[in-house]
Amino acid sequence: MNKCAEQRFADGLVCPHCGKKHIVKFGNARGKQRFRCKDCDRTFTPYTKTILADSKPIHRKL
């Protein structure tokens, strides 16, 4: 995970929908790791419900 996600989940992964911690990895979507909450059955990425949720990756040319 990147620094933003590490900061958001410093206390461990928490479902942004229900707030529970029973989380498992659930594949990848557009290059981002997806997770699934075993309590509410909803999926999310580290960017769900953030300002970066629908943003495109920034590419820099060197």
mmCIF file as Biopython writes it, N, C-alpha, C and O atoms, coordinates in Angstrom:
data_model
#
loop_
_atom_site.group_PDB
_atom_site.id
_atom_site.type_symbol
_atom_site.label_atom_id
_atom_site.label_alt_id
_atom_site.label_comp_id
_atom_site.label_asym_id
_atom_site.label_entity_id
_atom_site.label_seq_id
_atom_site.pdbx_PDB_ins_code
_atom_site.Cartn_x
_atom_site.Cartn_y
_atom_site.Cartn_z
_atom_site.occupancy
_atom_site.B_iso_or_equiv
_atom_site.auth_seq_id
_atom_site.auth_asym_id
_atom_site.pdbx_PDB_model_num
ATOM 1   N N  . MET A ? 1  ? 0.841   -1.188  0.000   1.0 0.0 1  A 1 
ATOM 2   C CA . MET A ? 1  ? 0.000   0.000   0.000   1.0 0.0 1  A 1 
ATOM 3   C C  . MET A ? 1  ? 0.878   1.240   0.000   1.0 0.0 1  A 1 
ATOM 4   O O  . MET A ? 1  ? 2.031   1.206   0.429   1.0 0.0 1  A 1 
ATOM 5   N N  . ASN A ? 2  ? 0.318   2.316   -0.482  1.0 0.0 2  A 1 
ATOM 6   C CA . ASN A ? 2  ? 1.063   3.559   -0.500  1.0 0.0 2  A 1 
ATOM 7   C C  . ASN A ? 2  ? 0.955   4.270   0.850   1.0 0.0 2  A 1 
ATOM 8   O O  . ASN A ? 2  ? 0.270   3.792   1.755   1.0 0.0 2  A 1 
ATOM 9   N N  . LYS A ? 3  ? 1.622   5.397   0.980   1.0 0.0 3  A 1 
ATOM 10  C CA . LYS A ? 3  ? 1.661   6.111   2.260   1.0 0.0 3  A 1 
ATOM 11  C C  . LYS A ? 3  ? 0.287   6.587   2.704   1.0 0.0 3  A 1 
ATOM 12  O O  . LYS A ? 3  ? -0.026  6.561   3.894   1.0 0.0 3  A 1 
ATOM 13  N N  . CYS A ? 4  ? -0.533  7.022   1.756   1.0 0.0 4  A 1 
ATOM 14  C CA . CYS A ? 4  ? -1.881  7.491   2.092   1.0 0.0 4  A 1 
ATOM 15  C C  . CYS A ? 4  ? -2.700  6.359   2.712   1.0 0.0 4  A 1 
ATOM 16  O O  . CYS A ? 4  ? -3.356  6.551   3.736   1.0 0.0 4  A 1 
ATOM 17  N N  . ALA A ? 5  ? -2.660  5.191   2.093   1.0 0.0 5  A 1 
ATOM 18  C CA . ALA A ? 5  ? -3.410  4.044   2.597   1.0 0.0 5  A 1 
ATOM 19  C C  . ALA A ? 5  ? -2.830  3.550   3.918   1.0 0.0 5  A 1 
ATOM 20  O O  . ALA A ? 5  ? -3.580  3.151   4.809   1.0 0.0 5  A 1 
ATOM 21  N N  . GLU A ? 6  ? -1.509  3.572   4.057   1.0 0.0 6  A 1 
ATOM 22  C CA . GLU A ? 6  ? -0.881  3.141   5.307   1.0 0.0 6  A 1 
ATOM 23  C C  . GLU A ? 6  ? -1.321  4.037   6.455   1.0 0.0 6  A 1 
ATOM 24  O O  . GLU A ? 6  ? -1.555  3.558   7.565   1.0 0.0 6  A 1 
ATOM 25  N N  . GLN A ? 7  ? -1.434  5.335   6.194   1.0 0.0 7  A 1 
ATOM 26  C CA . GLN A ? 7  ? -1.876  6.270   7.216   1.0 0.0 7  A 1 
ATOM 27  C C  . GLN A ? 7  ? -3.347  6.044   7.571   1.0 0.0 7  A 1 
ATOM 28  O O  . GLN A ? 7  ? -3.718  6.059   8.745   1.0 0.0 7  A 1 
ATOM 29  N N  . ARG A ? 8  ? -4.169  5.836   6.563   1.0 0.0 8  A 1 
ATOM 30  C CA . ARG A ? 8  ? -5.601  5.644   6.793   1.0 0.0 8  A 1 
ATOM 31  C C  . ARG A ? 8  ? -5.872  4.387   7.605   1.0 0.0 8  A 1 
ATOM 32  O O  . ARG A ? 8  ? -6.766  4.373   8.451   1.0 0.0 8  A 1 
ATOM 33  N N  . PHE A ? 9  ? -5.101  3.329   7.351   1.0 0.0 9  A 1 
ATOM 34  C CA . PHE A ? 9  ? -5.313  2.055   8.022   1.0 0.0 9  A 1 
ATOM 35  C C  . PHE A ? 9  ? -4.187  1.738   9.009   1.0 0.0 9  A 1 
ATOM 36  O O  . PHE A ? 9  ? -3.777  0.584   9.133   1.0 0.0 9  A 1 
ATOM 37  N N  . ALA A ? 10 ? -3.690  2.753   9.705   1.0 0.0 10 A 1 
ATOM 38  C CA . ALA A ? 10 ? -2.592  2.572   10.661  1.0 0.0 10 A 1 
ATOM 39  C C  . ALA A ? 10 ? -2.966  1.596   11.780  1.0 0.0 10 A 1 
ATOM 40  O O  . ALA A ? 10 ? -2.106  0.885   12.300  1.0 0.0 10 A 1 
ATOM 41  N N  . ASP A ? 11 ? -4.240  1.563   12.146  1.0 0.0 11 A 1 
ATOM 42  C CA . ASP A ? 11 ? -4.698  0.663   13.212  1.0 0.0 11 A 1 
ATOM 43  C C  . ASP A ? 11 ? -5.221  -0.656  12.664  1.0 0.0 11 A 1 
ATOM 44  O O  . ASP A ? 11 ? -5.869  -1.411  13.390  1.0 0.0 11 A 1 
ATOM 45  N N  . GLY A ? 12 ? -4.951  -0.945  11.399  1.0 0.0 12 A 1 
ATOM 46  C CA . GLY A ? 12 ? -5.433  -2.153  10.749  1.0 0.0 12 A 1 
ATOM 47  C C  . GLY A ? 12 ? -6.553  -1.817  9.779   1.0 0.0 12 A 1 
ATOM 48  O O  . GLY A ? 12 ? -7.147  -0.741  9.851   1.0 0.0 12 A 1 
ATOM 49  N N  . LEU A ? 13 ? -6.836  -2.734  8.880   1.0 0.0 13 A 1 
ATOM 50  C CA . LEU A ? 13 ? -7.901  -2.512  7.896   1.0 0.0 13 A 1 
ATOM 51  C C  . LEU A ? 13 ? -9.259  -2.453  8.578   1.0 0.0 13 A 1 
ATOM 52  O O  . LEU A ? 13 ? -9.586  -3.289  9.421   1.0 0.0 13 A 1 
ATOM 53  N N  . VAL A ? 14 ? -10.035 -1.459  8.201   1.0 0.0 14 A 1 
ATOM 54  C CA . VAL A ? 14 ? -11.388 -1.277  8.730   1.0 0.0 14 A 1 
ATOM 55  C C  . VAL A ? 14 ? -12.303 -1.027  7.547   1.0 0.0 14 A 1 
ATOM 56  O O  . VAL A ? 14 ? -11.967 -0.247  6.657   1.0 0.0 14 A 1 
ATOM 57  N N  . CYS A ? 15 ? -13.441 -1.672  7.528   1.0 0.0 15 A 1 
ATOM 58  C CA . CYS A ? 15 ? -14.407 -1.479  6.451   1.0 0.0 15 A 1 
ATOM 59  C C  . CYS A ? 15 ? -14.937 -0.044  6.487   1.0 0.0 15 A 1 
ATOM 60  O O  . CYS A ? 15 ? -15.433 0.400   7.523   1.0 0.0 15 A 1 
ATOM 61  N N  . PRO A ? 16 ? -14.840 0.689   5.368   1.0 0.0 16 A 1 
ATOM 62  C CA . PRO A ? 16 ? -15.346 2.056   5.347   1.0 0.0 16 A 1 
ATOM 63  C C  . PRO A ? 16 ? -16.880 2.128   5.359   1.0 0.0 16 A 1 
ATOM 64  O O  . PRO A ? 16 ? -17.450 3.202   5.551   1.0 0.0 16 A 1 
ATOM 65  N N  . HIS A ? 17 ? -17.537 0.998   5.157   1.0 0.0 17 A 1 
ATOM 66  C CA . HIS A ? 17 ? -18.998 0.966   5.118   1.0 0.0 17 A 1 
ATOM 67  C C  . HIS A ? 17 ? -19.605 0.672   6.485   1.0 0.0 17 A 1 
ATOM 68  O O  . HIS A ? 17 ? -20.552 1.340   6.900   1.0 0.0 17 A 1 
ATOM 69  N N  . CYS A ? 18 ? -19.062 -0.333  7.193   1.0 0.0 18 A 1 
ATOM 70  C CA . CYS A ? 18 ? -19.663 -0.725  8.477   1.0 0.0 18 A 1 
ATOM 71  C C  . CYS A ? 18 ? -18.730 -0.520  9.672   1.0 0.0 18 A 1 
ATOM 72  O O  . CYS A ? 18 ? -19.178 -0.553  10.818  1.0 0.0 18 A 1 
ATOM 73  N N  . GLY A ? 19 ? -17.420 -0.306  9.411   1.0 0.0 19 A 1 
ATOM 74  C CA . GLY A ? 19 ? -16.478 -0.052  10.498  1.0 0.0 19 A 1 
ATOM 75  C C  . GLY A ? 19 ? -15.915 -1.297  11.167  1.0 0.0 19 A 1 
ATOM 76  O O  . GLY A ? 19 ? -15.179 -1.183  12.147  1.0 0.0 19 A 1 
ATOM 77  N N  . LYS A ? 20 ? -16.239 -2.475  10.667  1.0 0.0 20 A 1 
ATOM 78  C CA . LYS A ? 20 ? -15.745 -3.728  11.259  1.0 0.0 20 A 1 
ATOM 79  C C  . LYS A ? 20 ? -14.350 -4.058  10.719  1.0 0.0 20 A 1 
ATOM 80  O O  . LYS A ? 20 ? -13.923 -3.496  9.711   1.0 0.0 20 A 1 
ATOM 81  N N  . LYS A ? 21 ? -13.646 -4.969  11.393  1.0 0.0 21 A 1 
ATOM 82  C CA . LYS A ? 21 ? -12.267 -5.296  11.028  1.0 0.0 21 A 1 
ATOM 83  C C  . LYS A ? 21 ? -12.096 -6.691  10.428  1.0 0.0 21 A 1 
ATOM 84  O O  . LYS A ? 21 ? -10.964 -7.153  10.285  1.0 0.0 21 A 1 
ATOM 85  N N  . HIS A ? 22 ? -13.174 -7.365  10.079  1.0 0.0 22 A 1 
ATOM 86  C CA . HIS A ? 22 ? -13.084 -8.717  9.518   1.0 0.0 22 A 1 
ATOM 87  C C  . HIS A ? 22 ? -12.941 -8.611  7.999   1.0 0.0 22 A 1 
ATOM 88  O O  . HIS A ? 22 ? -13.913 -8.783  7.264   1.0 0.0 22 A 1 
ATOM 89  N N  . ILE A ? 23 ? -11.706 -8.324  7.531   1.0 0.0 23 A 1 
ATOM 90  C CA . ILE A ? 23 ? -11.424 -7.992  6.139   1.0 0.0 23 A 1 
ATOM 91  C C  . ILE A ? 23 ? -10.532 -9.056  5.498   1.0 0.0 23 A 1 
ATOM 92  O O  . ILE A ? 23 ? -9.622  -9.577  6.143   1.0 0.0 23 A 1 
ATOM 93  N N  . VAL A ? 24 ? -10.795 -9.378  4.226   1.0 0.0 24 A 1 
ATOM 94  C CA . VAL A ? 24 ? -9.941  -10.292 3.464   1.0 0.0 24 A 1 
ATOM 95  C C  . VAL A ? 24 ? -9.625  -9.666  2.108   1.0 0.0 24 A 1 
ATOM 96  O O  . VAL A ? 24 ? -10.392 -8.843  1.607   1.0 0.0 24 A 1 
ATOM 97  N N  . LYS A ? 25 ? -8.494  -10.056 1.515   1.0 0.0 25 A 1 
ATOM 98  C CA . LYS A ? 25 ? -8.147  -9.584  0.172   1.0 0.0 25 A 1 
ATOM 99  C C  . LYS A ? 25 ? -9.140  -10.175 -0.826  1.0 0.0 25 A 1 
ATOM 100 O O  . LYS A ? 25 ? -9.606  -11.303 -0.664  1.0 0.0 25 A 1 
ATOM 101 N N  . PHE A ? 26 ? -9.461  -9.381  -1.878  1.0 0.0 26 A 1 
ATOM 102 C CA . PHE A ? 26 ? -10.499 -9.799  -2.820  1.0 0.0 26 A 1 
ATOM 103 C C  . PHE A ? 26 ? -10.132 -9.430  -4.250  1.0 0.0 26 A 1 
ATOM 104 O O  . PHE A ? 26 ? -10.964 -8.889  -4.977  1.0 0.0 26 A 1 
ATOM 105 N N  . GLY A ? 27 ? -8.910  -9.711  -4.663  1.0 0.0 27 A 1 
ATOM 106 C CA . GLY A ? 27 ? -8.487  -9.460  -6.034  1.0 0.0 27 A 1 
ATOM 107 C C  . GLY A ? 27 ? -8.012  -8.041  -6.266  1.0 0.0 27 A 1 
ATOM 108 O O  . GLY A ? 27 ? -7.743  -7.297  -5.323  1.0 0.0 27 A 1 
ATOM 109 N N  . ASN A ? 28 ? -7.910  -7.668  -7.556  1.0 0.0 28 A 1 
ATOM 110 C CA . ASN A ? 28 ? -7.450  -6.344  -7.949  1.0 0.0 28 A 1 
ATOM 111 C C  . ASN A ? 28 ? -8.435  -5.714  -8.918  1.0 0.0 28 A 1 
ATOM 112 O O  . ASN A ? 28 ? -9.111  -6.404  -9.681  1.0 0.0 28 A 1 
ATOM 113 N N  . ALA A ? 29 ? -8.503  -4.391  -8.872  1.0 0.0 29 A 1 
ATOM 114 C CA . ALA A ? 29 ? -9.332  -3.646  -9.819  1.0 0.0 29 A 1 
ATOM 115 C C  . ALA A ? 29 ? -8.556  -2.419  -10.248 1.0 0.0 29 A 1 
ATOM 116 O O  . ALA A ? 29 ? -8.197  -1.582  -9.420  1.0 0.0 29 A 1 
ATOM 117 N N  . ARG A ? 30 ? -8.294  -2.310  -11.546 1.0 0.0 30 A 1 
ATOM 118 C CA . ARG A ? 30 ? -7.549  -1.177  -12.103 1.0 0.0 30 A 1 
ATOM 119 C C  . ARG A ? 30 ? -6.211  -0.964  -11.392 1.0 0.0 30 A 1 
ATOM 120 O O  . ARG A ? 30 ? -5.786  0.170   -11.169 1.0 0.0 30 A 1 
ATOM 121 N N  . GLY A ? 31 ? -5.566  -2.054  -11.048 1.0 0.0 31 A 1 
ATOM 122 C CA . GLY A ? 31 ? -4.245  -1.971  -10.430 1.0 0.0 31 A 1 
ATOM 123 C C  . GLY A ? 31 ? -4.258  -1.705  -8.938  1.0 0.0 31 A 1 
ATOM 124 O O  . GLY A ? 31 ? -3.195  -1.555  -8.336  1.0 0.0 31 A 1 
ATOM 125 N N  . LYS A ? 32 ? -5.429  -1.643  -8.325  1.0 0.0 32 A 1 
ATOM 126 C CA . LYS A ? 32 ? -5.536  -1.398  -6.887  1.0 0.0 32 A 1 
ATOM 127 C C  . LYS A ? 32 ? -6.028  -2.661  -6.189  1.0 0.0 32 A 1 
ATOM 128 O O  . LYS A ? 32 ? -6.922  -3.340  -6.693  1.0 0.0 32 A 1 
ATOM 129 N N  . GLN A ? 33 ? -5.459  -2.975  -5.047  1.0 0.0 33 A 1 
ATOM 130 C CA . GLN A ? 33 ? -5.895  -4.133  -4.268  1.0 0.0 33 A 1 
ATOM 131 C C  . GLN A ? 33 ? -7.319  -3.904  -3.781  1.0 0.0 33 A 1 
ATOM 132 O O  . GLN A ? 33 ? -7.633  -2.829  -3.269  1.0 0.0 33 A 1 
ATOM 133 N N  . ARG A ? 34 ? -8.184  -4.907  -3.936  1.0 0.0 34 A 1 
ATOM 134 C CA . ARG A ? 34 ? -9.541  -4.823  -3.416  1.0 0.0 34 A 1 
ATOM 135 C C  . ARG A ? 34 ? -9.633  -5.662  -2.150  1.0 0.0 34 A 1 
ATOM 136 O O  . ARG A ? 34 ? -8.896  -6.634  -1.980  1.0 0.0 34 A 1 
ATOM 137 N N  . PHE A ? 35 ? -10.531 -5.283  -1.278  1.0 0.0 35 A 1 
ATOM 138 C CA . PHE A ? 35 ? -10.776 -5.997  -0.039  1.0 0.0 35 A 1 
ATOM 139 C C  . PHE A ? 35 ? -12.267 -6.246  0.091   1.0 0.0 35 A 1 
ATOM 140 O O  . PHE A ? 35 ? -13.075 -5.526  -0.495  1.0 0.0 35 A 1 
ATOM 141 N N  . ARG A ? 36 ? -12.637 -7.278  0.869   1.0 0.0 36 A 1 
ATOM 142 C CA . ARG A ? 36 ? -14.048 -7.570  1.116   1.0 0.0 36 A 1 
ATOM 143 C C  . ARG A ? 36 ? -14.259 -7.696  2.614   1.0 0.0 36 A 1 
ATOM 144 O O  . ARG A ? 36 ? -13.477 -8.338  3.315   1.0 0.0 36 A 1 
ATOM 145 N N  . CYS A ? 37 ? -15.318 -7.080  3.088   1.0 0.0 37 A 1 
ATOM 146 C CA . CYS A ? 37 ? -15.689 -7.165  4.496   1.0 0.0 37 A 1 
ATOM 147 C C  . CYS A ? 37 ? -16.540 -8.415  4.679   1.0 0.0 37 A 1 
ATOM 148 O O  . CYS A ? 37 ? -17.540 -8.589  3.983   1.0 0.0 37 A 1 
ATOM 149 N N  . LYS A ? 38 ? -16.160 -9.274  5.595   1.0 0.0 38 A 1 
ATOM 150 C CA . LYS A ? 38 ? -16.924 -10.501 5.812   1.0 0.0 38 A 1 
ATOM 151 C C  . LYS A ? 38 ? -18.178 -10.253 6.640   1.0 0.0 38 A 1 
ATOM 152 O O  . LYS A ? 38 ? -19.024 -11.140 6.754   1.0 0.0 38 A 1 
ATOM 153 N N  . ASP A ? 39 ? -18.312 -9.070  7.215   1.0 0.0 39 A 1 
ATOM 154 C CA . ASP A ? 39 ? -19.509 -8.756  8.000   1.0 0.0 39 A 1 
ATOM 155 C C  . ASP A ? 39 ? -20.626 -8.192  7.127   1.0 0.0 39 A 1 
ATOM 156 O O  . ASP A ? 39 ? -21.768 -8.644  7.210   1.0 0.0 39 A 1 
ATOM 157 N N  . CYS A ? 40 ? -20.300 -7.195  6.281   1.0 0.0 40 A 1 
ATOM 158 C CA . CYS A ? 40 ? -21.349 -6.583  5.446   1.0 0.0 40 A 1 
ATOM 159 C C  . CYS A ? 40 ? -21.276 -7.037  3.993   1.0 0.0 40 A 1 
ATOM 160 O O  . CYS A ? 40 ? -22.131 -6.653  3.194   1.0 0.0 40 A 1 
ATOM 161 N N  . ASP A ? 41 ? -20.277 -7.847  3.625   1.0 0.0 41 A 1 
ATOM 162 C CA . ASP A ? 41 ? -20.114 -8.407  2.271   1.0 0.0 41 A 1 
ATOM 163 C C  . ASP A ? 41 ? -19.857 -7.363  1.188   1.0 0.0 41 A 1 
ATOM 164 O O  . ASP A ? 41 ? -20.022 -7.666  0.006   1.0 0.0 41 A 1 
ATOM 165 N N  . ARG A ? 42 ? -19.463 -6.157  1.549   1.0 0.0 42 A 1 
ATOM 166 C CA . ARG A ? 42 ? -19.179 -5.125  0.561   1.0 0.0 42 A 1 
ATOM 167 C C  . ARG A ? 42 ? -17.686 -5.101  0.275   1.0 0.0 42 A 1 
ATOM 168 O O  . ARG A ? 42 ? -16.872 -5.435  1.135   1.0 0.0 42 A 1 
ATOM 169 N N  . THR A ? 43 ? -17.334 -4.702  -0.949  1.0 0.0 43 A 1 
ATOM 170 C CA . THR A ? 43 ? -15.931 -4.623  -1.329  1.0 0.0 43 A 1 
ATOM 171 C C  . THR A ? 43 ? -15.491 -3.167  -1.360  1.0 0.0 43 A 1 
ATOM 172 O O  . THR A ? 43 ? -16.305 -2.253  -1.491  1.0 0.0 43 A 1 
ATOM 173 N N  . PHE A ? 44 ? -14.170 -2.973  -1.234  1.0 0.0 44 A 1 
ATOM 174 C CA . PHE A ? 44 ? -13.626 -1.622  -1.246  1.0 0.0 44 A 1 
ATOM 175 C C  . PHE A ? 44 ? -12.144 -1.660  -1.556  1.0 0.0 44 A 1 
ATOM 176 O O  . PHE A ? 44 ? -11.511 -2.713  -1.468  1.0 0.0 44 A 1 
ATOM 177 N N  . THR A ? 45 ? -11.586 -0.507  -1.921  1.0 0.0 45 A 1 
ATOM 178 C CA . THR A ? 45 ? -10.155 -0.329  -2.085  1.0 0.0 45 A 1 
ATOM 179 C C  . THR A ? 45 ? -9.704  0.615   -0.978  1.0 0.0 45 A 1 
ATOM 180 O O  . THR A ? 45 ? -10.547 1.181   -0.282  1.0 0.0 45 A 1 
ATOM 181 N N  . PRO A ? 46 ? -8.403  0.802   -0.798  1.0 0.0 46 A 1 
ATOM 182 C CA . PRO A ? 46 ? -7.955  1.762   0.221   1.0 0.0 46 A 1 
ATOM 183 C C  . PRO A ? 46 ? -8.432  3.184   -0.058  1.0 0.0 46 A 1 
ATOM 184 O O  . PRO A ? 46 ? -8.355  4.039   0.825   1.0 0.0 46 A 1 
ATOM 185 N N  . TYR A ? 47 ? -8.927  3.457   -1.276  1.0 0.0 47 A 1 
ATOM 186 C CA . TYR A ? 47 ? -9.351  4.804   -1.640  1.0 0.0 47 A 1 
ATOM 187 C C  . TYR A ? 47 ? -10.858 5.018   -1.539  1.0 0.0 47 A 1 
ATOM 188 O O  . TYR A ? 47 ? -11.324 6.136   -1.757  1.0 0.0 47 A 1 
ATOM 189 N N  . THR A ? 48 ? -11.627 3.992   -1.218  1.0 0.0 48 A 1 
ATOM 190 C CA . THR A ? 48 ? -13.070 4.112   -1.109  1.0 0.0 48 A 1 
ATOM 191 C C  . THR A ? 48 ? -13.435 5.162   -0.067  1.0 0.0 48 A 1 
ATOM 192 O O  . THR A ? 48 ? -12.864 5.208   1.023   1.0 0.0 48 A 1 
ATOM 193 N N  . LYS A ? 49 ? -14.398 6.001   -0.428  1.0 0.0 49 A 1 
ATOM 194 C CA . LYS A ? 49 ? -14.882 7.089   0.430   1.0 0.0 49 A 1 
ATOM 195 C C  . LYS A ? 49 ? -13.794 8.101   0.775   1.0 0.0 49 A 1 
ATOM 196 O O  . LYS A ? 49 ? -13.771 8.651   1.876   1.0 0.0 49 A 1 
ATOM 197 N N  . THR A ? 50 ? -12.886 8.341   -0.185  1.0 0.0 50 A 1 
ATOM 198 C CA . THR A ? 50 ? -11.881 9.388   -0.043  1.0 0.0 50 A 1 
ATOM 199 C C  . THR A ? 50 ? -11.940 10.279  -1.273  1.0 0.0 50 A 1 
ATOM 200 O O  . THR A ? 50 ? -12.641 9.973   -2.237  1.0 0.0 50 A 1 
ATOM 201 N N  . ILE A ? 51 ? -11.220 11.354  -1.236  1.0 0.0 51 A 1 
ATOM 202 C CA . ILE A ? 51 ? -11.161 12.276  -2.369  1.0 0.0 51 A 1 
ATOM 203 C C  . ILE A ? 51 ? -10.492 11.630  -3.586  1.0 0.0 51 A 1 
ATOM 204 O O  . ILE A ? 51 ? -10.696 12.075  -4.715  1.0 0.0 51 A 1 
ATOM 205 N N  . LEU A ? 52 ? -9.695  10.583  -3.356  1.0 0.0 52 A 1 
ATOM 206 C CA . LEU A ? 52 ? -8.975  9.902   -4.434  1.0 0.0 52 A 1 
ATOM 207 C C  . LEU A ? 52 ? -9.749  8.730   -5.040  1.0 0.0 52 A 1 
ATOM 208 O O  . LEU A ? 52 ? -9.216  8.029   -5.899  1.0 0.0 52 A 1 
ATOM 209 N N  . ALA A ? 53 ? -10.964 8.507   -4.622  1.0 0.0 53 A 1 
ATOM 210 C CA . ALA A ? 53 ? -11.725 7.322   -5.023  1.0 0.0 53 A 1 
ATOM 211 C C  . ALA A ? 53 ? -11.844 7.148   -6.535  1.0 0.0 53 A 1 
ATOM 212 O O  . ALA A ? 53 ? -11.645 6.041   -7.034  1.0 0.0 53 A 1 
ATOM 213 N N  . ASP A ? 54 ? -12.159 8.192   -7.264  1.0 0.0 54 A 1 
ATOM 214 C CA . ASP A ? 54 ? -12.369 8.070   -8.707  1.0 0.0 54 A 1 
ATOM 215 C C  . ASP A ? 54 ? -11.276 8.733   -9.525  1.0 0.0 54 A 1 
ATOM 216 O O  . ASP A ? 54 ? -11.450 8.971   -10.720 1.0 0.0 54 A 1 
ATOM 217 N N  . SER A ? 55 ? -10.150 9.033   -8.890  1.0 0.0 55 A 1 
ATOM 218 C CA . SER A ? 55 ? -9.079  9.730   -9.603  1.0 0.0 55 A 1 
ATOM 219 C C  . SER A ? 55 ? -8.265  8.766   -10.449 1.0 0.0 55 A 1 
ATOM 220 O O  . SER A ? 55 ? -8.159  7.578   -10.146 1.0 0.0 55 A 1 
ATOM 221 N N  . LYS A ? 56 ? -7.700  9.299   -11.503 1.0 0.0 56 A 1 
ATOM 222 C CA . LYS A ? 56 ? -6.829  8.509   -12.365 1.0 0.0 56 A 1 
ATOM 223 C C  . LYS A ? 56 ? -5.400  8.620   -11.840 1.0 0.0 56 A 1 
ATOM 224 O O  . LYS A ? 56 ? -5.055  9.613   -11.198 1.0 0.0 56 A 1 
ATOM 225 N N  . PRO A ? 57 ? -4.571  7.618   -12.103 1.0 0.0 57 A 1 
ATOM 226 C CA . PRO A ? 57 ? -3.175  7.689   -11.649 1.0 0.0 57 A 1 
ATOM 227 C C  . PRO A ? 57 ? -2.428  8.842   -12.316 1.0 0.0 57 A 1 
ATOM 228 O O  . PRO A ? 57 ? -2.702  9.191   -13.464 1.0 0.0 57 A 1 
ATOM 229 N N  . ILE A ? 58 ? -1.507  9.411   -11.603 1.0 0.0 58 A 1 
ATOM 230 C CA . ILE A ? 58 ? -0.685  10.498  -12.125 1.0 0.0 58 A 1 
ATOM 231 C C  . ILE A ? 58 ? 0.600   9.883   -12.675 1.0 0.0 58 A 1 
ATOM 232 O O  . ILE A ? 58 ? 1.308   9.178   -11.956 1.0 0.0 58 A 1 
ATOM 233 N N  . HIS A ? 59 ? 0.899   10.146  -13.927 1.0 0.0 59 A 1 
ATOM 234 C CA . HIS A ? 59 ? 2.123   9.628   -14.533 1.0 0.0 59 A 1 
ATOM 235 C C  . HIS A ? 59 ? 3.072   10.792  -14.784 1.0 0.0 59 A 1 
ATOM 236 O O  . HIS A ? 59 ? 2.686   11.824  -15.334 1.0 0.0 59 A 1 
ATOM 237 N N  . ARG A ? 60 ? 4.295   10.607  -14.376 1.0 0.0 60 A 1 
ATOM 238 C CA . ARG A ? 60 ? 5.290   11.647  -14.582 1.0 0.0 60 A 1 
ATOM 239 C C  . ARG A ? 60 ? 6.327   11.163  -15.585 1.0 0.0 60 A 1 
ATOM 240 O O  . ARG A ? 60 ? 6.779   10.020  -15.516 1.0 0.0 60 A 1 
ATOM 241 N N  . LYS A ? 61 ? 6.700   12.023  -16.504 1.0 0.0 61 A 1 
ATOM 242 C CA . LYS A ? 61 ? 7.781   11.713  -17.427 1.0 0.0 61 A 1 
ATOM 243 C C  . LYS A ? 61 ? 9.069   12.275  -16.847 1.0 0.0 61 A 1 
ATOM 244 O O  . LYS A ? 61 ? 9.112   13.414  -16.381 1.0 0.0 61 A 1 
ATOM 245 N N  . LEU A ? 62 ? 10.087  11.483  -16.882 1.0 0.0 62 A 1 
ATOM 246 C CA . LEU A ? 62 ? 11.380  11.943  -16.362 1.0 0.0 62 A 1 
ATOM 247 C C  . LEU A ? 62 ? 12.274  12.429  -17.477 1.0 0.0 62 A 1 
ATOM 248 O O  . LEU A ? 62 ? 13.402  12.853  -17.224 1.0 0.0 62 A 1 
#
